[in-house]
Amino acid sequence: MAKQKTAFVCNDCGADHAKWQGQCSACGAWNTLTEIRLSSAPASASAGSAARNVRFDGYAGGASQDAVISLAEVNLAEVPRFGTGTGELDRVLGGGLVPGSAILIGGHPGAGKSTLLLQVMCFLSAQMPALYITGEESLQQVAMRAHRLGLQADQLKMLSETSVEKICDIAQQHKPRVMVIDSIQVMHVADVSSAPGSVSQVRESAAFLTRYAKQTGTVLFLVGHVTKDGSLAGPKVLEHMIDCSLQFDGSSDSRFRTLRSHKNRFGAVNELGVFAMLENGLKEVRNPSSIFLSQAEQPSPGSVVMVVWEGTRPLLVEVQALVDQSHMNNPRRVAVGLEGNRLAMLLAVLHRHGGLHTGDQDVFVNVVGGVKVLETSADLALLLAVVSSYRDRALAQDLMTFGEVGLSGEIRPVPNGQERIREAAKHGFRRAIVPKANVPKEPVPGMDVVGVNSLSEALDAL
């Protein structure tokens, strides 16, 4: 009887270790090594070599991967794409689906990952062969969801299977152009003895499926689970295997969902797609700015509208601030949707160059709608909202602002300033406080643009 072998695999990076140790020598993480059992050497070697030597036929999209050519001989023709039937998803993907690409969609349970993919697959199945593999739900459950959403699923092929080898064998027979794996955490490879969902199984299953997609030109969607902190479950190497990584976010108390790209080899990584969860499924929101703006009849102190740039389009969002007398030795600084360290820095700039002391005040800031703002164009809007709340004086509802604030109190310009101003004018805003370098050379109809060079000038303009 062959001796049972074990190995220790890092849950974060997937690195293998011969014995257990407290810290992973590859990524430096602590207490992330998990023991897994390996099959006997002869069986493992034969099965592993067979899996590595598998070749799939059916893709004539270029030269053989084994052919060595010079860089000058590479075809520079534009990569062909086809749409998914959902404009917001096409925007995040960079213009549509690329044959042979592997796309990973992660998100919390109930966010709508399976619903979105089911809608896309039903649309694509009417134009090309499509295969939906479910490993978590039964075929009846998927069929009931499609019936409830009113989808035309006559042409969509379904399969309930968790074995990666069987999935690729069946796919080789039906030759789908688009395939969905729901989800990668329940898939398993025969020559890996660990349980499905482990680091080794997720890594090997994703590698096997991605190799099939590349060799056959099949668009592959992988559904992934996330951990409690929102990061993708499984080895970090999983994100390096695939071509595009999408994150589907949404809170349980809101019907709106956001789809953001964290990695995309065929497009920009800062695109944002917005959907609304309705009774008949996910519907794309073509004008996201309208859902993030307040509908209050009366203006309230501490609220101002700013324009952020998401991918290739401007987005109007509302930032709110609450400044209150603190009863603690260390006043609180809480930022939701913004960076907390930048909030503390901007409050220091406001004290030094604006004459407003908040050292004894609790300061809370929030971006309405659950949007996460990562760019620095929100600096000026944040400070104006803080001043409005501190003075208990509401700003005009038709006021819009943006701009980066430096440590010396200067207002720096931001990219795409004129496009931001025009977008605000379309939504009825009539006044804007912006960096002087972003003031349009030609006046915008119906918009009074005030250019400022410093924080003191911006406060005077209020």
Secondary structure, 3 states (H helix, E strand, C coil): CCCCEEEEEECCCCCEECCCCCECCCCCCECCEEEEEECCHHHHHHHHHHHHCCCCCCCCCCCCCCCCCCHHHCCCCCCCCECCCCHHHHHHHCCCECCCCEEEEEECCCCCHHHHHHHHHHHHHCCCCEEEEECCCCHHHHHHHHHHHCCCCCCCEEEECCEHHHHHHHHHHHCCCEEEEECHHHCECCCCCCCCCCHHHHHHHHHHHHHHHHHHCCEEEEEECECCCCCECCCCHHHHHCCEEEEEECCCCCCEEEEEEEEECCCCCCCEEEEEEECCEEEECCCCHHHHCCCCCCCCCCEEEEEEEECCEEEEEEEEEEEEECCCCCCCEEEECCCHHHHHHHHHHHHHHHCCCCCCEEEEEEECCCCCCCCHHHHHHHHHHHHHHHHCCCCCCCEEECCEECCCCEEECCCCHHHHHHHHHHCCCCEEEEEHHHCCCCCCCCCEEEEECEHHHHHHHC
